[in-house]
Structure formats: structure tokens, C-alpha cells
Amino acid sequence: MVKIGGGVERRGSPRLGRLNVFPAQRNPVVSLSPAVSAILENYDAENPGTRAKLVQMLNHGRLAGTGKMVILPVDQGFEHGPARSFAPNPVGYDPLYHWQLAIDAGLNAFAAPIGLLTAGASRFAGQIPTILKVNSSNSHALNADQALTGSVEDALRLGCVAVGYTLYPGSEQQFDMQEKLRELTKDARDAGLAVVVWSYPRGGGLSREGETSLDVIAYAAHIAALMGAHIIKVKPPKTRIEQEAAKKHYEGKDWSRLEDRIAHVIQSAFDGRRIVIFSGGEAKGTDAVAKEIAAIAKGGGFGSIIGRNAFQRSRTDALALLDQLISIYADQAAQEA
């Protein structure tokens, strides 16, 4: 029989000394990288919960700590229908395929509507930050509008870090959509979640070509920032200037290079104080995607949100493409460091 720490006696036990309830050595605290710290300073008015969710995305995956991000969004089934979205790569009909693709590619986050996230939320819990897309349209709609299909409560139940919301600047429903976004943003902040806004100009007096014009995309990014978005998703802008009143402010400068147009969009989102990421758009060849991403990175873009250009490829080709895009952003981050 021996005494442990001068107290309880146990038979056959070696002398262990006084029990240390609070070990001297604990798991080391992971400090934020300079890139992530600099981004977080721009959100110093946010509550700790929301800031923590931004850190979760910025510190996850292969781009962790670089200040860059690549996200897989799979909401195209709502927007375009199942065949147009998944027939090119039929394994995409299975929602779990997309979860696994995002995880295996080492992405920062995975975004989808409530049904698709629910299908894999328990199985893949904690393996990748998720964004609940809470509104959607479909290809049958006659107006540029979206229905609410999820909520902040759903996002919390599913363990999401953020909610995603599409806003249509220029549409006949834009003001109603802004009011709904205001309420969503308040609820998300109260719950300590981040807000990602898909700011997609369309409808109203905008021409089809004008939806991706430089002035309109910059305007859309600015509106999203004014609405309180933490992360803003827009399309890469084209050279066209849509608004007659804006043309004089764009004259005298060569806007032919995509990186210069990207830099202007970043400038329009509070002079780079908000995270702006760019959509991949319609499916295109690997070289075209890589060239576009390189220009986005060079122009100061914080990252990309790539859907069809990833999941419409075979798994092998999708992983290879995403690896290439991650490398582009990693190289740009190294140059900026």
C-alpha cells in the first residue's frame, strides 16, 4: 500500500507524487497568420462569434492562413435543374459526392441549400466549414427574384459557419430582397454567424451584357458591402460600361486587363476591407479557368467560388483543377507576404 500525494492510499500503486489537476503543458495556441490578422482587423466591429467563423474559413484547407479561399458551391440544381447541372458527371446527382469532393480537395468551405447540406451534415460533421444558401430561384421563374428556403436556425442546427444569400441589384424585387437581407444579416450576427452575399445584377433596365459590365459589377460589390456582407461573391467583370452616367468616370484608362478590372471591384468593396470572391461561371476549359483565376489573384481577389467548373468534371479532373487553382492563390499569397 502506498500513499498518493500524501492522501489516498492504493495497494500496489507506485509513488506518483501529488496529482497535478492543471497540467503545466497544454496544447499550444495556434496564432493567426499576418494575412488572416490583417483581414480580421477590417471586421473589428463584429462580434467574437462572427469573427471566429471567418477565421474558421480562412484557416481551413490547403489555403489556411494565406488570406485566400476557394469554396465549392452546389446550388445549381435549384438554379438550372438536375440534368443541366449533373448530367455531364452523373455522380454529382449524389449530394455526398460534393461533400467528399470539397473535403478531399482541401477547400476552405462548402456551400449548398438546406436539403443538400442536410444529406451529409451528420456524416461529415466538422470536416469542412459549411455555408447554408438560404434563398434560391429556378429556371421556371419569370422574374428576377428568389424564395427563402432556409434560415439562421437551420444554419445553426446544421453546424454552419455562415449563411449565403443572393441579391439581385437592378431587379424589380431588389428593395424587397434588400429588406430580407437586412433581417437575415441581423439574425446571423445575433447568432454569431457570417454572411456571404451573392451579388448578381440582373433585371430592371440592365441589358444582358450589362449584368457583367465593369461599372455594374463594382456597384453590386459596393451594395453588398453597404448591406453588411462579410464575404461578397460577384462575377468577374467584363470591359463594358453599362450606365451612361458612369462612363465619364471610366474614360481615359485601359480596362482591357482582367486584373485591373478585378482591382477596381476590390476597391469598390470598401477599398479592400471586405472579402470579395469571384464565381467561376459557365463551364470552360482548364486553361481558360486557370488563366482567369491567375488574373483574379493578381488583381487582389481574395479567392474563388467554383461550382460547375469543378463538379461537372470527373473526380480526378476536378481534383486536378482545384489543385491548380489552389496553387495559383498560394503563389500569389506568397508574393504578397
C-alpha positions, 0 to 999 in steps of 0.5 A, spaced: 500 500 500 502 506 498 500 513 499 498 518 493 500 525 494 500 524 501 492 522 501 489 516 498 492 510 499 492 504 493 495 497 494 500 496 489 500 503 486 507 506 485 509 513 488 506 518 483 507 524 487 501 529 488 496 529 482 497 535 478 489 537 476 492 543 471 497 540 467 503 545 466 503 543 458 497 544 454 496 544 447 499 550 444 495 556 441 495 556 434 496 564 432 493 567 426 497 568 420 499 576 418 494 575 412 488 572 416 490 578 422 490 583 417 483 581 414 480 580 421 482 587 423 477 590 417 471 586 421 473 589 428 466 591 429 463 584 429 462 580 434 467 574 437 462 569 434 462 572 427 469 573 427 471 566 429 467 563 423 471 567 418 477 565 421 474 558 421 474 559 413 480 562 412 484 557 416 481 551 413 484 547 407 490 547 403 489 555 403 489 556 411 492 562 413 494 565 406 488 570 406 485 566 400 479 561 399 476 557 394 469 554 396 465 549 392 458 551 391 452 546 389 446 550 388 445 549 381 440 544 381 435 549 384 438 554 379 438 550 372 435 543 374 438 536 375 440 534 368 443 541 366 447 541 372 449 533 373 448 530 367 455 531 364 458 527 371 452 523 373 455 522 380 454 529 382 446 527 382 449 524 389 449 530 394 455 526 398 459 526 392 460 534 393 461 533 400 467 528 399 469 532 393 470 539 397 473 535 403 478 531 399 480 537 395 482 541 401 477 547 400 476 552 405 468 551 405 462 548 402 456 551 400 449 548 398 441 549 400 438 546 406 436 539 403 443 538 400 447 540 406 442 536 410 444 529 406 451 529 409 451 534 415 451 528 420 456 524 416 461 529 415 460 533 421 466 538 422 470 536 416 469 542 412 466 549 414 459 549 411 455 555 408 447 554 408 444 558 401 438 560 404 434 563 398 434 560 391 430 561 384 429 556 378 429 556 371 421 556 371 421 563 374 419 569 370 422 574 374 428 576 377 427 574 384 428 568 389 424 564 395 427 563 402 428 556 403 432 556 409 434 560 415 439 562 421 436 556 425 437 551 420 444 554 419 445 553 426 442 546 427 446 544 421 453 546 424 454 552 419 459 557 419 455 562 415 449 563 411 449 565 403 444 569 400 443 572 393 441 579 391 439 581 385 441 589 384 437 592 378 431 587 379 424 589 380 424 585 387 431 588 389 428 593 395 424 587 397 430 582 397 434 588 400 429 588 406 430 580 407 437 581 407 437 586 412 433 581 417 437 575 415 444 579 416 441 581 423 439 574 425 446 571 423 450 576 427 445 575 433 447 568 432 454 569 431 454 567 424 457 570 417 454 572 411 456 571 404 452 575 399 451 573 392 451 579 388 448 578 381 445 584 377 440 582 373 433 585 371 430 592 371 433 596 365 440 592 365 441 589 358 444 582 358 451 584 357 450 589 362 449 584 368 457 583 367 459 590 365 465 593 369 461 599 372 455 594 374 459 589 377 463 594 382 456 597 384 453 590 386 460 589 390 459 596 393 451 594 395 453 588 398 458 591 402 453 597 404 448 591 406 453 588 411 456 582 407 462 579 410 464 575 404 461 578 397 461 573 391 460 577 384 462 575 377 468 577 374 467 583 370 467 584 363 470 591 359 463 594 358 460 600 361 453 599 362 450 606 365 451 612 361 452 616 367 458 612 369 462 612 363 465 619 364 468 616 370 471 610 366 474 614 360 481 615 359 484 608 362 485 601 359 480 596 362 482 591 357 486 587 363 482 582 367 486 584 373 485 591 373 478 590 372 478 585 378 482 591 382 477 596 381 471 591 384 476 590 390 476 597 391 469 598 390 468 593 396 470 598 401 477 599 398 479 592 400 476 591 407 471 586 405 472 579 402 470 579 395 470 572 391 469 571 384 464 565 381 467 561 376 461 561 371 459 557 365 463 551 364 470 552 360 476 549 359 482 548 364 486 553 361 481 558 360 479 557 368 486 557 370 488 563 366 482 567 369 483 565 376 491 567 375 488 574 373 483 574 379 489 573 384 493 578 381 488 583 381 487 582 389 481 577 389 481 574 395 479 567 392 474 563 388 467 560 388 467 554 383 461 550 382 460 547 375 467 548 373 469 543 378 463 538 379 461 537 372 468 534 371 470 527 373 473 526 380 480 526 378 479 532 373 476 536 378 481 534 383 486 536 378 483 543 377 482 545 384 489 543 385 491 548 380 487 553 382 489 552 389 496 553 387 495 559 383 492 563 390 498 560 394 503 563 389 500 569 389 499 569 397 506 568 397 508 574 393 504 578 397 507 576 404 
